[in-house]
Amino acid sequence: MYAELAELLDCKTVAWVKGVSPADVVTRWGGNPAAFSPMTFGEMIDSWWNIYEEEDAFVAVAAVGGWTLVVDSRWIGVDEKIVERLSVGTRVVSHSLLEVKGLHEWRWAEDGHLRIGFYAQEGFMADDLHVDPQEFPELVAPMARIDAEFPDWFEIDEGPVFALTESLTGITLTPRMLTELAFQGYYLSDPTT
């Protein structure tokens, strides 16, 4: 399952925002929810290919339980400023996978502050310091599972990135769920400002 998810989400960023509606997430990002159009995951991918060489980002949102799932085409969801802004009053867990270059990122932020991140060149860091994930109790629970399934789990690109995200969201994303969700998508010219 994780390998298929990693393939579907390669070159994309996924962010989970707790307790904030898709429209409110779009507004926090500086977009206009009324401009977003309904689409499937497949239609979203087709839209991305239309702007592949451009600077615009394509962002899509969908409600999943009490969370909003955001998928974007330009690594926006792991930009620290955006993650912190989205997390004001809530929790955000996000990751990006770029298999061709082995660049994988993961973030966990709460109430406007980045708690811990995994950086492709640095590993796990908090407040610009290298950290052991064991220092974060919320991450310890899935460790035995991650260690058993993925002995070299610091290579987070497939299973571990999804297992860590599951541990903080309580949601198990599956390929089927991803392809069946009702997304709303639109282009954002510069959501990092």
C-alpha positions in Angstrom: 0.0 0.0 0.0 2.7 2.5 1.0 4.7 1.9 -2.2 1.7 2.6 -4.3 0.9 5.8 -2.3 4.5 7.0 -2.6 4.2 6.5 -6.4 0.9 8.4 -6.6 2.3 11.2 -4.5 5.8 11.4 -6.0 6.7 15.1 -6.8 3.7 16.3 -4.7 3.2 17.7 -1.2 0.5 16.5 1.1 -0.6 18.5 4.2 -3.2 17.6 6.8 -4.8 20.5 8.6 -6.9 19.5 11.7 -10.3 21.1 12.3 -10.1 23.7 9.5 -12.5 23.4 6.6 -11.1 23.2 3.0 -12.5 26.7 2.3 -10.8 28.1 5.4 -7.5 26.4 4.5 -7.7 28.0 1.0 -8.3 31.4 2.6 -5.4 31.0 5.0 -3.3 30.3 1.9 -4.4 33.6 0.4 -6.7 31.9 -2.2 -10.4 32.4 -3.0 -12.4 29.3 -2.3 -15.1 30.4 -4.8 -12.5 30.1 -7.6 -11.8 26.4 -6.8 -13.4 23.7 -9.0 -14.5 20.2 -8.1 -12.2 17.5 -9.4 -10.9 14.0 -8.9 -7.3 13.1 -8.1 -6.8 12.1 -11.7 -8.1 15.4 -13.0 -5.8 17.2 -10.5 -2.8 15.4 -11.9 -3.8 16.4 -15.5 -4.1 20.0 -14.4 -0.6 19.9 -12.9 0.9 18.8 -16.2 -0.7 21.8 -17.8 1.5 24.1 -15.7 4.5 21.9 -15.1 7.0 24.5 -16.4 5.3 27.5 -14.8 5.8 29.1 -11.4 2.1 28.8 -10.4 1.2 26.1 -8.0 -1.8 23.9 -8.3 -3.5 23.3 -4.9 -6.3 20.9 -4.2 -8.2 20.4 -0.9 -10.6 17.7 0.4 -12.4 17.1 3.7 -11.4 13.8 5.4 -13.1 13.3 8.8 -12.2 16.3 10.9 -9.2 17.2 8.8 -8.5 18.9 5.5 -6.2 17.1 3.1 -4.2 19.5 0.9 -2.2 18.3 -2.1 0.0 20.7 -4.0 2.4 20.7 -6.9 5.2 22.9 -5.7 6.4 21.8 -2.2 4.2 24.5 -0.6 2.9 22.3 2.2 6.4 21.8 3.7 7.4 25.5 3.4 8.0 26.4 7.1 6.3 29.8 6.9 3.2 28.3 5.3 3.1 25.3 7.7 3.4 27.6 10.7 0.7 29.9 9.3 -1.7 27.0 8.6 -1.1 25.6 12.1 -2.3 28.6 14.1 -4.8 27.2 16.5 -4.5 23.7 15.2 -2.1 20.9 14.0 -0.6 20.5 10.6 1.3 17.4 9.4 2.8 17.5 5.9 5.3 15.8 3.6 6.8 15.9 0.2 8.4 13.1 -1.8 10.8 13.6 -4.7 12.0 10.1 -5.5 14.2 11.0 -8.5 16.5 13.1 -6.3 15.9 11.3 -3.0 14.6 14.5 -1.5 12.0 13.8 1.1 10.6 16.3 3.6 8.2 15.9 6.6 6.8 18.6 9.0 4.7 18.6 12.2 3.5 22.0 13.4 1.1 23.1 16.1 -0.3 26.4 17.0 1.9 28.5 14.8 5.2 26.7 15.7 7.1 24.0 13.9 7.5 21.1 16.4 9.8 18.8 14.4 10.7 18.3 10.8 12.6 15.8 8.7 14.9 17.5 6.1 16.4 15.6 3.2 19.9 16.7 3.9 19.8 17.0 7.7 17.4 14.4 9.2 15.1 15.3 12.1 15.4 18.8 13.4 13.6 21.1 15.9 14.5 24.7 16.4 17.5 24.4 14.1 18.9 21.6 16.2 19.3 17.9 15.3 16.9 15.8 17.5 16.2 12.2 18.2 12.5 11.5 17.4 12.3 9.6 20.7 12.3 13.1 22.4 8.8 13.6 21.0 6.3 11.3 22.9 3.7 11.5 20.1 6.2 10.0 17.7 7.3 7.2 20.0 4.1 5.2 19.8 4.5 4.1 16.2 8.3 3.5 16.5 8.0 -0.2 17.2 5.7 -0.6 14.3 8.0 1.5 12.0 11.1 -0.4 13.2 9.4 -3.7 12.5 8.1 -2.8 9.1 11.0 -0.6 8.0 14.3 -1.4 9.7 16.1 1.5 8.0 13.2 3.9 8.6 15.3 7.0 8.5 14.9 6.6 4.8 11.4 7.9 5.2 10.3 8.0 1.5 7.7 5.2 1.5 6.3 3.6 4.6 7.8 5.7 7.4 6.5 9.0 6.2 3.0 7.7 6.0 3.2 5.9 9.4 4.5 9.0 11.1 1.7 11.1 9.6 -0.9 8.4 10.6 0.4 8.6 14.2 -0.3 12.3 14.4 -3.5 12.5 12.3 -5.2 9.2 13.2 -6.0 8.8 9.5 -4.7 6.0 7.3 -4.5 7.3 3.7 -4.9 4.6 1.1 -4.5 4.8 -2.7 -8.2 4.0 -3.0 -9.2 6.8 -0.6 -6.9 9.2 -2.5 -8.4 8.4 -5.9 -12.0 8.5 -4.6 -11.9 11.8 -2.6 -13.8 14.8 -3.9 -11.2 17.5 -4.3 -11.5 21.2 -5.0 -8.6 22.6 -7.0 -7.2 25.8 -8.4 -4.0 27.6 -9.3 -2.3 29.9 -6.8 0.3 32.3 -8.2 2.5 32.7 -5.1 1.1 31.2 -1.9 4.4 31.5 -0.1 4.1 35.3 0.4 
